[in-house]
């Protein structure tokens, strides 16, 4: 599965991509303020949800596409 997340700034996107790689060892693609993460399993999904909630709250993240 993969997920696309759009952050308020490119710096926010880069910070998330670094944390994702450290936590999961998984790859990312960063384009402007959007991050695509690959090989998302249930632990990865939980990490994304927790990271977004902790750092941005539900309303501050511009867009989270459905994790597919």
CHARMM internal coordinates of N, CA and C (Angstrom, degrees):
IC EDIT
DIST 1 N 1 CA 1.4455
DIST 1 CA 1 C 1.5262
ANGL 1 N 1 CA 1 C 108.91
DIST 1 C 2 N 1.3094
ANGL 1 CA 1 C 2 N 115.13
DIHE 1 N 1 CA 1 C 2 N 157.44
DIST 2 N 2 CA 1.4568
ANGL 1 C 2 N 2 CA 120.08
DIHE 1 CA 1 C 2 N 2 CA 174.85
DIST 2 CA 2 C 1.5201
ANGL 2 N 2 CA 2 C 108.99
DIHE 1 C 2 N 2 CA 2 C -136.06
DIST 2 C 3 N 1.3241
ANGL 2 CA 2 C 3 N 115.53
DIHE 2 N 2 CA 2 C 3 N 162.35
DIST 3 N 3 CA 1.4643
ANGL 2 C 3 N 3 CA 121.27
DIHE 2 CA 2 C 3 N 3 CA 178.99
DIST 3 CA 3 C 1.5228
ANGL 3 N 3 CA 3 C 108.26
DIHE 2 C 3 N 3 CA 3 C -138.26
DIST 3 C 4 N 1.3234
ANGL 3 CA 3 C 4 N 115.72
DIHE 3 N 3 CA 3 C 4 N 145.92
DIST 4 N 4 CA 1.4590
ANGL 3 C 4 N 4 CA 121.90
DIHE 3 CA 3 C 4 N 4 CA 173.91
DIST 4 CA 4 C 1.5173
ANGL 4 N 4 CA 4 C 107.50
DIHE 3 C 4 N 4 CA 4 C -117.36
DIST 4 C 5 N 1.3217
ANGL 4 CA 4 C 5 N 115.43
DIHE 4 N 4 CA 4 C 5 N 131.48
DIST 5 N 5 CA 1.4586
ANGL 4 C 5 N 5 CA 121.23
DIHE 4 CA 4 C 5 N 5 CA 179.75
DIST 5 CA 5 C 1.5194
ANGL 5 N 5 CA 5 C 108.08
DIHE 4 C 5 N 5 CA 5 C -128.66
DIST 5 C 6 N 1.3258
ANGL 5 CA 5 C 6 N 116.56
DIHE 5 N 5 CA 5 C 6 N 136.73
DIST 6 N 6 CA 1.4586
ANGL 5 C 6 N 6 CA 120.92
DIHE 5 CA 5 C 6 N 6 CA 177.53
DIST 6 CA 6 C 1.5221
ANGL 6 N 6 CA 6 C 107.69
DIHE 5 C 6 N 6 CA 6 C -112.62
DIST 6 C 7 N 1.3283
ANGL 6 CA 6 C 7 N 115.62
DIHE 6 N 6 CA 6 C 7 N 120.75
DIST 7 N 7 CA 1.4581
ANGL 6 C 7 N 7 CA 122.19
DIHE 6 CA 6 C 7 N 7 CA -176.49
DIST 7 CA 7 C 1.5261
ANGL 7 N 7 CA 7 C 110.87
DIHE 6 C 7 N 7 CA 7 C -99.76
DIST 7 C 8 N 1.3312
ANGL 7 CA 7 C 8 N 116.81
DIHE 7 N 7 CA 7 C 8 N 162.14
DIST 8 N 8 CA 1.4756
ANGL 7 C 8 N 8 CA 119.82
DIHE 7 CA 7 C 8 N 8 CA -179.60
DIST 8 CA 8 C 1.5289
ANGL 8 N 8 CA 8 C 113.12
DIHE 7 C 8 N 8 CA 8 C -61.29
DIST 8 C 9 N 1.3370
ANGL 8 CA 8 C 9 N 117.58
DIHE 8 N 8 CA 8 C 9 N -35.01
DIST 9 N 9 CA 1.4677
ANGL 8 C 9 N 9 CA 120.68
DIHE 8 CA 8 C 9 N 9 CA -179.43
DIST 9 CA 9 C 1.5241
ANGL 9 N 9 CA 9 C 110.08
DIHE 8 C 9 N 9 CA 9 C -137.56
DIST 9 C 10 N 1.3135
ANGL 9 CA 9 C 10 N 116.05
DIHE 9 N 9 CA 9 C 10 N 163.51
DIST 10 N 10 CA 1.4623
ANGL 9 C 10 N 10 CA 120.10
DIHE 9 CA 9 C 10 N 10 CA 177.22
DIST 10 CA 10 C 1.5278
ANGL 10 N 10 CA 10 C 110.57
DIHE 9 C 10 N 10 CA 10 C -66.10
DIST 10 C 11 N 1.3321
ANGL 10 CA 10 C 11 N 117.20
DIHE 10 N 10 CA 10 C 11 N -34.31
DIST 11 N 11 CA 1.4667
ANGL 10 C 11 N 11 CA 119.63
DIHE 10 CA 10 C 11 N 11 CA 178.26
DIST 11 CA 11 C 1.5242
ANGL 11 N 11 CA 11 C 110.67
DIHE 10 C 11 N 11 CA 11 C -62.16
DIST 11 C 12 N 1.3251
ANGL 11 CA 11 C 12 N 116.86
DIHE 11 N 11 CA 11 C 12 N -40.45
DIST 12 N 12 CA 1.4646
ANGL 11 C 12 N 12 CA 120.88
DIHE 11 CA 11 C 12 N 12 CA 177.12
DIST 12 CA 12 C 1.5280
ANGL 12 N 12 CA 12 C 110.03
DIHE 11 C 12 N 12 CA 12 C -63.03
DIST 12 C 13 N 1.3260
ANGL 12 CA 12 C 13 N 116.27
DIHE 12 N 12 CA 12 C 13 N -41.34
DIST 13 N 13 CA 1.4628
ANGL 12 C 13 N 13 CA 120.80
DIHE 12 CA 12 C 13 N 13 CA 179.61
DIST 13 CA 13 C 1.5329
ANGL 13 N 13 CA 13 C 110.63
DIHE 12 C 13 N 13 CA 13 C -63.93
DIST 13 C 14 N 1.3157
ANGL 13 CA 13 C 14 N 116.47
DIHE 13 N 13 CA 13 C 14 N -43.29
DIST 14 N 14 CA 1.4603
ANGL 13 C 14 N 14 CA 120.53
DIHE 13 CA 13 C 14 N 14 CA -179.78
DIST 14 CA 14 C 1.5252
ANGL 14 N 14 CA 14 C 111.18
DIHE 13 C 14 N 14 CA 14 C -65.05
DIST 14 C 15 N 1.3402
ANGL 14 CA 14 C 15 N 117.33
DIHE 14 N 14 CA 14 C 15 N -40.81
DIST 15 N 15 CA 1.4647
ANGL 14 C 15 N 15 CA 120.81
DIHE 14 CA 14 C 15 N 15 CA 178.21
DIST 15 CA 15 C 1.5247
ANGL 15 N 15 CA 15 C 110.66
DIHE 14 C 15 N 15 CA 15 C -61.17
DIST 15 C 16 N 1.3296
ANGL 15 CA 15 C 16 N 116.24
DIHE 15 N 15 CA 15 C 16 N -44.18
DIST 16 N 16 CA 1.4562
ANGL 15 C 16 N 16 CA 119.27
DIHE 15 CA 15 C 16 N 16 CA 178.68
DIST 16 CA 16 C 1.5175
ANGL 16 N 16 CA 16 C 110.84
DIHE 15 C 16 N 16 CA 16 C -63.02
DIST 16 C 17 N 1.3212
ANGL 16 CA 16 C 17 N 117.45
DIHE 16 N 16 CA 16 C 17 N -44.92
DIST 17 N 17 CA 1.4668
ANGL 16 C 17 N 17 CA 121.16
DIHE 16 CA 16 C 17 N 17 CA -178.39
DIST 17 CA 17 C 1.5291
ANGL 17 N 17 CA 17 C 111.04
DIHE 16 C 17 N 17 CA 17 C -59.55
DIST 17 C 18 N 1.3162
ANGL 17 CA 17 C 18 N 116.84
DIHE 17 N 17 CA 17 C 18 N -40.30
DIST 18 N 18 CA 1.4649
ANGL 17 C 18 N 18 CA 120.65
DIHE 17 CA 17 C 18 N 18 CA 177.77
DIST 18 CA 18 C 1.5253
ANGL 18 N 18 CA 18 C 110.55
DIHE 17 C 18 N 18 CA 18 C -64.28
DIST 18 C 19 N 1.3333
ANGL 18 CA 18 C 19 N 116.62
DIHE 18 N 18 CA 18 C 19 N -46.67
DIST 19 N 19 CA 1.4625
ANGL 18 C 19 N 19 CA 120.20
DIHE 18 CA 18 C 19 N 19 CA -179.88
DIST 19 CA 19 C 1.5255
ANGL 19 N 19 CA 19 C 111.34
DIHE 18 C 19 N 19 CA 19 C -63.79
DIST 19 C 20 N 1.3086
ANGL 19 CA 19 C 20 N 116.84
DIHE 19 N 19 CA 19 C 20 N -39.31
DIST 20 N 20 CA 1.4691
ANGL 19 C 20 N 20 CA 120.81
DIHE 19 CA 19 C 20 N 20 CA 178.30
DIST 20 CA 20 C 1.5321
ANGL 20 N 20 CA 20 C 110.25
DIHE 19 C 20 N 20 CA 20 C -60.62
DIST 20 C 21 N 1.3185
ANGL 20 CA 20 C 21 N 116.03
DIHE 20 N 20 CA 20 C 21 N -47.25
DIST 21 N 21 CA 1.4645
ANGL 20 C 21 N 21 CA 120.15
DIHE 20 CA 20 C 21 N 21 CA -179.22
DIST 21 CA 21 C 1.5187
ANGL 21 N 21 CA 21 C 111.71
DIHE 20 C 21 N 21 CA 21 C -63.44
DIST 21 C 22 N 1.3288
ANGL 21 CA 21 C 22 N 116.15
DIHE 21 N 21 CA 21 C 22 N -40.71
DIST 22 N 22 CA 1.4717
ANGL 21 C 22 N 22 CA 119.66
DIHE 21 CA 21 C 22 N 22 CA 178.89
DIST 22 CA 22 C 1.5183
ANGL 22 N 22 CA 22 C 111.48
DIHE 21 C 22 N 22 CA 22 C -66.18
DIST 22 C 23 N 1.2962
ANGL 22 CA 22 C 23 N 116.46
DIHE 22 N 22 CA 22 C 23 N -42.82
DIST 23 N 23 CA 1.4717
ANGL 22 C 23 N 23 CA 121.22
DIHE 22 CA 22 C 23 N 23 CA -175.84
DIST 23 CA 23 C 1.5262
ANGL 23 N 23 CA 23 C 111.88
DIHE 22 C 23 N 23 CA 23 C -73.04
DIST 23 C 24 N 1.3144
ANGL 23 CA 23 C 24 N 117.46
DIHE 23 N 23 CA 23 C 24 N -41.75
DIST 24 N 24 CA 1.4601
ANGL 23 C 24 N 24 CA 120.21
DIHE 23 CA 23 C 24 N 24 CA -170.59
DIST 24 CA 24 C 1.5242
ANGL 24 N 24 CA 24 C 114.05
DIHE 23 C 24 N 24 CA 24 C -111.80
DIST 24 C 25 N 1.3197
ANGL 24 CA 24 C 25 N 117.20
DIHE 24 N 24 CA 24 C 25 N -19.23
DIST 25 N 25 CA 1.4566
ANGL 24 C 25 N 25 CA 120.00
DIHE 24 CA 24 C 25 N 25 CA -173.16
DIST 25 CA 25 C 1.5232
ANGL 25 N 25 CA 25 C 111.88
DIHE 24 C 25 N 25 CA 25 C 74.21
DIST 25 C 26 N 1.3354
ANGL 25 CA 25 C 26 N 115.79
DIHE 25 N 25 CA 25 C 26 N 6.70
DIST 26 N 26 CA 1.4561
ANGL 25 C 26 N 26 CA 121.77
DIHE 25 CA 25 C 26 N 26 CA -177.44
DIST 26 CA 26 C 1.5097
ANGL 26 N 26 CA 26 C 112.59
DIHE 25 C 26 N 26 CA 26 C -84.80
DIST 26 C 27 N 1.3145
ANGL 26 CA 26 C 27 N 114.70
DIHE 26 N 26 CA 26 C 27 N 160.93
DIST 27 N 27 CA 1.4464
ANGL 26 C 27 N 27 CA 121.06
DIHE 26 CA 26 C 27 N 27 CA -179.60
DIST 27 CA 27 C 1.5139
ANGL 27 N 27 CA 27 C 112.98
DIHE 26 C 27 N 27 CA 27 C -85.98
DIST 27 C 28 N 1.3089
ANGL 27 CA 27 C 28 N 114.75
DIHE 27 N 27 CA 27 C 28 N 159.61
DIST 28 N 28 CA 1.4592
ANGL 27 C 28 N 28 CA 121.51
DIHE 27 CA 27 C 28 N 28 CA 177.41
DIST 28 CA 28 C 1.5185
ANGL 28 N 28 CA 28 C 109.49
DIHE 27 C 28 N 28 CA 28 C -139.52
DIST 28 C 29 N 1.2980
ANGL 28 CA 28 C 29 N 114.70
DIHE 28 N 28 CA 28 C 29 N 162.44
DIST 29 N 29 CA 1.4489
ANGL 28 C 29 N 29 CA 122.37
DIHE 28 CA 28 C 29 N 29 CA 169.83
DIST 29 CA 29 C 1.5126
ANGL 29 N 29 CA 29 C 107.18
DIHE 28 C 29 N 29 CA 29 C -129.07
DIST 29 C 30 N 1.3283
ANGL 29 CA 29 C 30 N 117.71
DIHE 29 N 29 CA 29 C 30 N 124.93
DIST 30 N 30 CA 1.4638
ANGL 29 C 30 N 30 CA 121.81
DIHE 29 CA 29 C 30 N 30 CA -179.27
DIST 30 CA 30 C 1.5176
ANGL 30 N 30 CA 30 C 108.23
DIHE 29 C 30 N 30 CA 30 C -113.51
DIST 30 C 31 N 1.3247
ANGL 30 CA 30 C 31 N 115.27
DIHE 30 N 30 CA 30 C 31 N 125.40
DIST 31 N 31 CA 1.4522
ANGL 30 C 31 N 31 CA 121.83
DIHE 30 CA 30 C 31 N 31 CA 177.75
DIST 31 CA 31 C 1.5128
ANGL 31 N 31 CA 31 C 107.38
DIHE 30 C 31 N 31 CA 31 C -135.81
DIST 31 C 32 N 1.3231
ANGL 31 CA 31 C 32 N 115.37
DIHE 31 N 31 CA 31 C 32 N 111.00
DIST 32 N 32 CA 1.4587
ANGL 31 C 32 N 32 CA 120.53
DIHE 31 CA 31 C 32 N 32 CA -175.23
DIST 32 CA 32 C 1.5195
ANGL 32 N 32 CA 32 C 107.97
DIHE 31 C 32 N 32 CA 32 C 57.85
DIST 32 C 33 N 1.3219
ANGL 32 CA 32 C 33 N 118.56
DIHE 32 N 32 CA 32 C 33 N -123.35
DIST 33 N 33 CA 1.4679
ANGL 32 C 33 N 33 CA 120.00
DIHE 32 CA 32 C 33 N 33 CA -178.72
DIST 33 CA 33 C 1.5255
ANGL 33 N 33 CA 33 C 111.36
DIHE 32 C 33 N 33 CA 33 C -102.31
DIST 33 C 34 N 1.3205
ANGL 33 CA 33 C 34 N 117.04
DIHE 33 N 33 CA 33 C 34 N 17.24
DIST 34 N 34 CA 1.4618
ANGL 33 C 34 N 34 CA 121.32
DIHE 33 CA 33 C 34 N 34 CA -179.59
DIST 34 CA 34 C 1.5306
ANGL 34 N 34 CA 34 C 110.38
DIHE 33 C 34 N 34 CA 34 C -109.70
DIST 34 C 35 N 1.3277
ANGL 34 CA 34 C 35 N 114.77
DIHE 34 N 34 CA 34 C 35 N 136.89
DIST 35 N 35 CA 1.4590
ANGL 34 C 35 N 35 CA 121.10
DIHE 34 CA 34 C 35 N 35 CA 179.16
DIST 35 CA 35 C 1.5202
ANGL 35 N 35 CA 35 C 108.54
DIHE 34 C 35 N 35 CA 35 C -121.09
DIST 35 C 36 N 1.3195
ANGL 35 CA 35 C 36 N 116.25
DIHE 35 N 35 CA 35 C 36 N 132.05
DIST 36 N 36 CA 1.4514
ANGL 35 C 36 N 36 CA 121.70
DIHE 35 CA 35 C 36 N 36 CA 170.97
DIST 36 CA 36 C 1.5219
ANGL 36 N 36 CA 36 C 106.85
DIHE 35 C 36 N 36 CA 36 C -109.50
DIST 36 C 37 N 1.3357
ANGL 36 CA 36 C 37 N 115.54
DIHE 36 N 36 CA 36 C 37 N 126.77
DIST 37 N 37 CA 1.4538
ANGL 36 C 37 N 37 CA 120.40
DIHE 36 CA 36 C 37 N 37 CA 177.39
DIST 37 CA 37 C 1.5221
ANGL 37 N 37 CA 37 C 108.50
DIHE 36 C 37 N 37 CA 37 C -112.88
DIST 37 C 38 N 1.3166
ANGL 37 CA 37 C 38 N 115.43
DIHE 37 N 37 CA 37 C 38 N 144.60
DIST 38 N 38 CA 1.4539
ANGL 37 C 38 N 38 CA 121.57
DIHE 37 CA 37 C 38 N 38 CA -173.87
DIST 38 CA 38 C 1.5233
ANGL 38 N 38 CA 38 C 110.75
DIHE 37 C 38 N 38 CA 38 C -115.25
DIST 38 C 39 N 1.3206
ANGL 38 CA 38 C 39 N 115.07
DIHE 38 N 38 CA 38 C 39 N 161.27
DIST 39 N 39 CA 1.4635
ANGL 38 C 39 N 39 CA 122.43
DIHE 38 CA 38 C 39 N 39 CA 177.69
DIST 39 CA 39 C 1.5275
ANGL 39 N 39 CA 39 C 111.69
DIHE 38 C 39 N 39 CA 39 C 56.67
DIST 39 C 40 N 1.3132
ANGL 39 CA 39 C 40 N 116.45
DIHE 39 N 39 CA 39 C 40 N 47.52
DIST 40 N 40 CA 1.4589
ANGL 39 C 40 N 40 CA 121.94
DIHE 39 CA 39 C 40 N 40 CA 179.95
DIST 40 CA 40 C 1.5242
ANGL 40 N 40 CA 40 C 108.92
DIHE 39 C 40 N 40 CA 40 C -81.52
DIST 40 C 41 N 1.3324
ANGL 40 CA 40 C 41 N 115.35
DIHE 40 N 40 CA 40 C 41 N 119.49
DIST 41 N 41 CA 1.4586
ANGL 40 C 41 N 41 CA 120.30
DIHE 40 CA 40 C 41 N 41 CA 174.14
DIST 41 CA 41 C 1.5301
ANGL 41 N 41 CA 41 C 107.63
DIHE 40 C 41 N 41 CA 41 C -107.97
DIST 41 C 42 N 1.3226
ANGL 41 CA 41 C 42 N 118.09
DIHE 41 N 41 CA 41 C 42 N -168.90
DIST 42 N 42 CA 1.4638
ANGL 41 C 42 N 42 CA 120.32
DIHE 41 CA 41 C 42 N 42 CA -176.97
DIST 42 CA 42 C 1.5309
ANGL 42 N 42 CA 42 C 111.42
DIHE 41 C 42 N 42 CA 42 C -64.26
DIST 42 C 43 N 1.3317
ANGL 42 CA 42 C 43 N 117.79
DIHE 42 N 42 CA 42 C 43 N -35.69
DIST 43 N 43 CA 1.4754
ANGL 42 C 43 N 43 CA 120.36
DIHE 42 CA 42 C 43 N 43 CA 177.18
DIST 43 CA 43 C 1.5196
ANGL 43 N 43 CA 43 C 110.69
DIHE 42 C 43 N 43 CA 43 C -68.52
DIST 43 C 44 N 1.3222
ANGL 43 CA 43 C 44 N 116.09
DIHE 43 N 43 CA 43 C 44 N -38.90
DIST 44 N 44 CA 1.4604
ANGL 43 C 44 N 44 CA 120.11
DIHE 43 CA 43 C 44 N 44 CA 177.94
DIST 44 CA 44 C 1.5182
ANGL 44 N 44 CA 44 C 111.92
DIHE 43 C 44 N 44 CA 44 C -65.68
DIST 44 C 45 N 1.3174
ANGL 44 CA 44 C 45 N 115.99
DIHE 44 N 44 CA 44 C 45 N -40.46
DIST 45 N 45 CA 1.4682
ANGL 44 C 45 N 45 CA 120.51
DIHE 44 CA 44 C 45 N 45 CA 177.80
DIST 45 CA 45 C 1.5197
ANGL 45 N 45 CA 45 C 110.32
DIHE 44 C 45 N 45 CA 45 C -61.52
DIST 45 C 46 N 1.3304
ANGL 45 CA 45 C 46 N 116.49
DIHE 45 N 45 CA 45 C 46 N -42.57
DIST 46 N 46 CA 1.4679
ANGL 45 C 46 N 46 CA 121.06
DIHE 45 CA 45 C 46 N 46 CA 179.21
DIST 46 CA 46 C 1.5260
ANGL 46 N 46 CA 46 C 110.22
DIHE 45 C 46 N 46 CA 46 C -64.46
DIST 46 C 47 N 1.3431
ANGL 46 CA 46 C 47 N 116.86
DIHE 46 N 46 CA 46 C 47 N -40.50
DIST 47 N 47 CA 1.4540
ANGL 46 C 47 N 47 CA 120.65
DIHE 46 CA 46 C 47 N 47 CA 177.31
DIST 47 CA 47 C 1.5264
ANGL 47 N 47 CA 47 C 110.89
DIHE 46 C 47 N 47 CA 47 C -59.67
DIST 47 C 48 N 1.3241
ANGL 47 CA 47 C 48 N 116.63
DIHE 47 N 47 CA 47 C 48 N -46.10
DIST 48 N 48 CA 1.4656
ANGL 47 C 48 N 48 CA 120.91
DIHE 47 CA 47 C 48 N 48 CA 179.73
DIST 48 CA 48 C 1.5224
ANGL 48 N 48 CA 48 C 110.47
DIHE 47 C 48 N 48 CA 48 C -59.86
DIST 48 C 49 N 1.3179
ANGL 48 CA 48 C 49 N 116.53
DIHE 48 N 48 CA 48 C 49 N -49.81
DIST 49 N 49 CA 1.4637
ANGL 48 C 49 N 49 CA 120.82
DIHE 48 CA 48 C 49 N 49 CA -179.08
DIST 49 CA 49 C 1.5231
ANGL 49 N 49 CA 49 C 111.27
DIHE 48 C 49 N 49 CA 49 C -59.30
DIST 49 C 50 N 1.3356
ANGL 49 CA 49 C 50 N 117.06
DIHE 49 N 49 CA 49 C 50 N -45.76
DIST 50 N 50 CA 1.4657
ANGL 49 C 50 N 50 CA 120.87
DIHE 49 CA 49 C 50 N 50 CA -179.37
DIST 50 CA 50 C 1.5205
ANGL 50 N 50 CA 50 C 111.76
DIHE 49 C 50 N 50 CA 50 C -66.42
DIST 50 C 51 N 1.3271
ANGL 50 CA 50 C 51 N 117.05
DIHE 50 N 50 CA 50 C 51 N -41.79
DIST 51 N 51 CA 1.4588
ANGL 50 C 51 N 51 CA 121.37
DIHE 50 CA 50 C 51 N 51 CA -179.48
DIST 51 CA 51 C 1.5289
ANGL 51 N 51 CA 51 C 110.58
DIHE 50 C 51 N 51 CA 51 C -62.38
DIST 51 C 52 N 1.3041
ANGL 51 CA 51 C 52 N 115.87
DIHE 51 N 51 CA 51 C 52 N -47.98
DIST 52 N 52 CA 1.4622
ANGL 51 C 52 N 52 CA 120.43
DIHE 51 CA 51 C 52 N 52 CA -178.82
DIST 52 CA 52 C 1.5227
ANGL 52 N 52 CA 52 C 110.48
DIHE 51 C 52 N 52 CA 52 C -62.93
DIST 52 C 53 N 1.3163
ANGL 52 CA 52 C 53 N 117.20
DIHE 52 N 52 CA 52 C 53 N -46.44
DIST 53 N 53 CA 1.4636
ANGL 52 C 53 N 53 CA 120.79
DIHE 52 CA 52 C 53 N 53 CA -179.27
DIST 53 CA 53 C 1.5281
ANGL 53 N 53 CA 53 C 111.22
DIHE 52 C 53 N 53 CA 53 C -62.02
DIST 53 C 54 N 1.3206
ANGL 53 CA 53 C 54 N 116.65
DIHE 53 N 53 CA 53 C 54 N -44.56
DIST 54 N 54 CA 1.4682
ANGL 53 C 54 N 54 CA 121.12
DIHE 53 CA 53 C 54 N 54 CA -177.82
DIST 54 CA 54 C 1.5242
ANGL 54 N 54 CA 54 C 112.02
DIHE 53 C 54 N 54 CA 54 C -67.08
DIST 54 C 55 N 1.3195
ANGL 54 CA 54 C 55 N 116.93
DIHE 54 N 54 CA 54 C 55 N -42.03
DIST 55 N 55 CA 1.4623
ANGL 54 C 55 N 55 CA 120.54
DIHE 54 CA 54 C 55 N 55 CA -172.55
DIST 55 CA 55 C 1.5199
ANGL 55 N 55 CA 55 C 115.31
DIHE 54 C 55 N 55 CA 55 C -95.00
DIST 55 C 56 N 1.3187
ANGL 55 CA 55 C 56 N 117.36
DIHE 55 N 55 CA 55 C 56 N -22.36
DIST 56 N 56 CA 1.4545
ANGL 55 C 56 N 56 CA 119.12
DIHE 55 CA 55 C 56 N 56 CA -174.28
DIST 56 CA 56 C 1.5202
ANGL 56 N 56 CA 56 C 114.54
DIHE 55 C 56 N 56 CA 56 C -132.28
DIST 56 C 57 N 1.2970
ANGL 56 CA 56 C 57 N 117.90
DIHE 56 N 56 CA 56 C 57 N -17.76
DIST 57 N 57 CA 1.4542
ANGL 56 C 57 N 57 CA 119.42
DIHE 56 CA 56 C 57 N 57 CA -172.97
DIST 57 CA 57 C 1.5157
ANGL 57 N 57 CA 57 C 109.27
DIHE 56 C 57 N 57 CA 57 C 71.54
DIST 57 C 58 N 1.2878
ANGL 57 CA 57 C 58 N 116.48
DIHE 57 N 57 CA 57 C 58 N 172.18
DIST 58 N 58 CA 1.4651
ANGL 57 C 58 N 58 CA 120.38
DIHE 57 CA 57 C 58 N 58 CA -175.49
DIST 58 CA 58 C 1.5220
ANGL 58 N 58 CA 58 C 113.17
DIHE 57 C 58 N 58 CA 58 C -70.60
DIST 58 C 59 N 1.3095
ANGL 58 CA 58 C 59 N 118.15
DIHE 58 N 58 CA 58 C 59 N -28.43
DIST 59 N 59 CA 1.4566
ANGL 58 C 59 N 59 CA 119.78
DIHE 58 CA 58 C 59 N 59 CA -171.71
DIST 59 CA 59 C 1.5233
ANGL 59 N 59 CA 59 C 114.18
DIHE 58 C 59 N 59 CA 59 C -96.06
DIST 59 C 60 N 1.3272
ANGL 59 CA 59 C 60 N 118.52
DIHE 59 N 59 CA 59 C 60 N -16.52
DIST 60 N 60 CA 1.4527
ANGL 59 C 60 N 60 CA 119.93
DIHE 59 CA 59 C 60 N 60 CA -173.59
DIST 60 CA 60 C 1.5218
ANGL 60 N 60 CA 60 C 113.91
DIHE 59 C 60 N 60 CA 60 C -85.35
DIST 60 C 61 N 1.3125
ANGL 60 CA 60 C 61 N 117.95
DIHE 60 N 60 CA 60 C 61 N -24.39
DIST 61 N 61 CA 1.4574
ANGL 60 C 61 N 61 CA 119.86
DIHE 60 CA 60 C 61 N 61 CA 178.12
DIST 61 CA 61 C 1.5217
ANGL 61 N 61 CA 61 C 107.89
DIHE 60 C 61 N 61 CA 61 C -76.38
DIST 61 C 62 N 1.3062
ANGL 61 CA 61 C 62 N 117.55
DIHE 61 N 61 CA 61 C 62 N 128.62
DIST 62 N 62 CA 1.4597
ANGL 61 C 62 N 62 CA 120.98
DIHE 61 CA 61 C 62 N 62 CA -174.02
DIST 62 CA 62 C 1.5238
ANGL 62 N 62 CA 62 C 113.06
DIHE 61 C 62 N 62 CA 62 C -65.18
DIST 62 C 63 N 1.3267
ANGL 62 CA 62 C 63 N 116.53
DIHE 62 N 62 CA 62 C 63 N -41.25
DIST 63 N 63 CA 1.4507
ANGL 62 C 63 N 63 CA 117.82
DIHE 62 CA 62 C 63 N 63 CA -173.47
DIST 63 CA 63 C 1.5240
ANGL 63 N 63 CA 63 C 109.81
DIHE 62 C 63 N 63 CA 63 C -161.02
DIST 63 C 64 N 1.2919
ANGL 63 CA 63 C 64 N 115.63
DIHE 63 N 63 CA 63 C 64 N 135.26
DIST 64 N 64 CA 1.4713
ANGL 63 C 64 N 64 CA 120.96
DIHE 63 CA 63 C 64 N 64 CA 170.19
DIST 64 CA 64 C 1.5082
ANGL 64 N 64 CA 64 C 105.87
DIHE 63 C 64 N 64 CA 64 C -129.36
DIST 64 C 65 N 1.3063
ANGL 64 CA 64 C 65 N 116.02
DIHE 64 N 64 CA 64 C 65 N 111.17
DIST 65 N 65 CA 1.4588
ANGL 64 C 65 N 65 CA 119.12
DIHE 64 CA 64 C 65 N 65 CA 176.60
DIST 65 CA 65 C 1.5176
ANGL 65 N 65 CA 65 C 108.95
DIHE 64 C 65 N 65 CA 65 C -70.73
DIST 65 C 66 N 1.2817
ANGL 65 CA 65 C 66 N 115.70
DIHE 65 N 65 CA 65 C 66 N 154.49
DIST 66 N 66 CA 1.4600
ANGL 65 C 66 N 66 CA 120.88
DIHE 65 CA 65 C 66 N 66 CA 177.08
DIST 66 CA 66 C 1.5174
ANGL 66 N 66 CA 66 C 109.39
DIHE 65 C 66 N 66 CA 66 C -56.16
DIST 66 C 67 N 1.3137
ANGL 66 CA 66 C 67 N 115.29
DIHE 66 N 66 CA 66 C 67 N 134.58
DIST 67 N 67 CA 1.4588
ANGL 66 C 67 N 67 CA 119.65
DIHE 66 CA 66 C 67 N 67 CA 178.39
DIST 67 CA 67 C 1.5176
ANGL 67 N 67 CA 67 C 107.34
DIHE 66 C 67 N 67 CA 67 C -75.71
DIST 67 C 68 N 1.3415
ANGL 67 CA 67 C 68 N 115.28
DIHE 67 N 67 CA 67 C 68 N 119.31
DIST 68 N 68 CA 1.4642
ANGL 67 C 68 N 68 CA 120.40
DIHE 67 CA 67 C 68 N 68 CA -176.42
DIST 68 CA 68 C 1.5040
ANGL 68 N 68 CA 68 C 111.01
DIHE 67 C 68 N 68 CA 68 C -118.88
END
COOR INIT
IC SEED 1 N 1 CA 1 C
IC BUILD
